[in-house]
Amino acid sequence: ILSCMVVSAFLAVTSLSLSAFAAKNSVHFVSSMPKNNEKIAAAPLNVAINFNFDVIEGSSISIKKGKKEYGIGETTIDGDNLVMRRMMDPKAPDGTYTVKYKACWPGGSCHDGNFKFKISKKLAKNFISMTGKSEVEVNLKDFKFSPGQLKISKGTTVKFTNQDGFGHTVTTSPHPDHYFFRAMNSEILNQGNTYSVTFDKPGLYFYHCHPHASSMMGSIL
């Protein structure tokens, strides 16, 4: 009986130690846009990183190809204090980019990390060009965005219309946190409902339908 009590006490202490370790190490990177090792058709509007702790001043993002920095302006922190971002040079050339970040939280500690993504502009040939127009339409039909890959001019308004008999959304990526371009987050659109977004800054934008995120995705360049 004594032996069993000792073993039980050891397991209890071990369990508490592991729980404390897990809690300590749960303070980390959650997701990013672009995603790690993602290949995309052009420079994204920005690089955005989501954490599961409050990010504070002193945090930073660097976006480099080789030794050259392609991040523009300062790193900014969103109002929820969970996401930090940095704009990217829209003229960034093809190649592999390394994102290095330092995320600091209250108390003075910081978390460092990095990930990569690749720009391959030949992928842009799959985008439907509707440049030179002030407004264009994208239909939500048969559980797809049509066109799903769209190229527009700076300042164009995109009008989304749901033609399906099911509710859809127009929601910025990634799923389920929706933070890449926060101005692009609609409510549920029922059949016949519309939603419009104006794209004032150049870059690649990623979006999806929240209820059907695994199969209903789109991008705008």
Residue pairs with C-beta under 8 A, 6 or more apart in sequence:
26 52
27 51
27 52
27 53
27 105
27 111
28 51
28 52
28 111
29 49
29 50
29 51
29 101
29 103
29 111
29 113
30 50
30 51
30 52
30 177
31 49
31 50
31 174
31 177
32 47
32 48
32 49
32 50
32 99
32 115
32 174
33 44
33 47
33 48
33 173
33 174
33 179
33 180
33 206
34 40
34 44
34 47
34 117
34 206
35 117
35 174
36 115
36 116
36 117
37 115
37 116
37 117
37 118
38 117
38 118
39 117
39 118
39 119
39 120
39 123
40 117
40 118
40 119
40 120
40 123
40 204
41 119
41 120
41 121
41 123
41 124
41 126
41 127
41 149
41 204
41 219
41 221
42 90
42 119
42 121
42 124
42 203
42 204
42 221
43 70
43 88
43 89
43 90
43 91
43 92
43 119
43 203
43 204
44 88
44 180
44 203
44 204
44 205
44 206
45 87
45 88
45 180
45 181
45 201
45 202
45 203
45 204
45 205
46 85
46 86
46 87
46 88
46 180
46 203
47 61
47 63
47 71
47 85
47 86
47 88
47 99
48 83
48 84
48 85
48 179
48 180
49 61
49 83
49 84
49 85
49 99
49 101
49 103
50 82
50 83
50 174
50 177
50 179
51 82
51 83
51 84
51 103
51 111
52 82
53 82
53 103
53 105
54 81
54 82
54 105
54 106
55 77
55 81
55 82
55 83
55 84
55 103
55 104
55 105
56 77
56 81
56 104
56 105
56 106
57 77
57 104
58 102
58 104
58 110
59 75
59 77
59 84
59 101
59 102
59 103
59 104
59 110
60 75
60 101
60 102
61 71
61 75
61 84
61 85
61 86
61 99
61 100
61 101
62 69
62 71
62 99
62 100
62 101
63 69
63 70
63 71
63 86
63 88
63 97
63 98
63 99
64 70
64 97
64 98
64 100
65 92
65 93
65 95
65 96
65 97
65 98
66 95
70 88
70 89
70 92
70 97
71 86
71 87
71 88
71 89
72 86
72 87
72 88
72 89
73 86
73 87
74 86
75 84
75 85
75 86
76 84
76 85
76 86
77 83
77 84
78 84
78 85
78 179
78 182
82 179
83 177
83 179
84 101
84 103
87 201
88 203
90 201
90 202
90 203
92 119
93 119
94 119
94 120
94 121
95 118
95 119
96 116
96 117
96 118
97 116
97 117
97 118
97 119
98 114
98 115
98 116
99 114
99 115
99 116
99 117
100 112
100 113
100 114
101 112
101 113
101 114
102 110
102 111
102 112
103 110
103 111
103 112
103 113
104 110
104 111
105 111
124 151
124 221
126 149
127 147
127 149
127 150
127 151
127 219
127 221
128 147
128 149
128 150
128 151
129 151
130 136
130 150
130 151
130 152
130 156
131 151
131 152
131 153
131 156
132 153
133 152
133 153
133 156
134 155
134 156
134 157
135 156
135 157
135 158
135 159
135 196
136 150
136 152
136 156
136 157
136 158
136 159
137 158
137 159
137 160
137 161
138 145
138 146
138 147
138 150
138 158
138 159
138 160
138 161
138 218
139 145
139 146
139 160
139 161
139 163
140 146
140 160
140 161
140 162
140 163
140 164
140 168
140 170
140 189
140 209
140 216
141 163
141 164
142 164
143 164
143 166
143 209
143 212
143 215
143 216
144 216
145 160
145 207
145 209
145 216
145 217
145 218
148 217
148 218
148 219
149 218
149 219
149 220
149 221
150 158
150 218
150 219
150 220
150 221
151 220
151 221
152 158
152 199
152 220
152 221
154 199
154 200
154 201
154 202
155 198
155 199
155 200
156 198
156 199
157 196
157 197
157 198
157 199
158 196
158 197
158 198
158 199
158 220
159 194
159 195
159 196
160 170
160 186
160 189
160 194
160 195
160 196
160 197
161 192
161 193
161 194
162 168
162 189
162 190
162 191
162 192
162 193
162 194
163 191
163 192
164 191
165 191
166 191
167 188
167 189
167 190
167 211
168 188
168 189
168 209
168 211
168 212
168 216
169 185
169 186
169 187
169 188
169 189
169 209
169 210
169 211
170 184
170 185
170 186
170 189
170 195
170 197
170 207
170 209
171 178
171 184
171 185
171 186
171 207
171 208
171 209
171 210
171 213
172 178
172 179
172 180
172 181
172 182
172 183
172 184
172 185
172 205
172 206
172 207
173 180
173 206
173 207
173 208
173 217
174 180
174 206
175 208
175 210
175 213
176 210
176 213
178 185
178 210
180 205
180 206
181 205
181 207
183 197
184 197
184 205
184 207
186 195
188 211
189 195
199 205
199 220
203 221
204 219
204 220
204 221
205 219
205 220
205 221
206 217
206 218
206 219
207 217
207 218
207 219
207 220
208 216
208 217
208 218
209 216
209 217
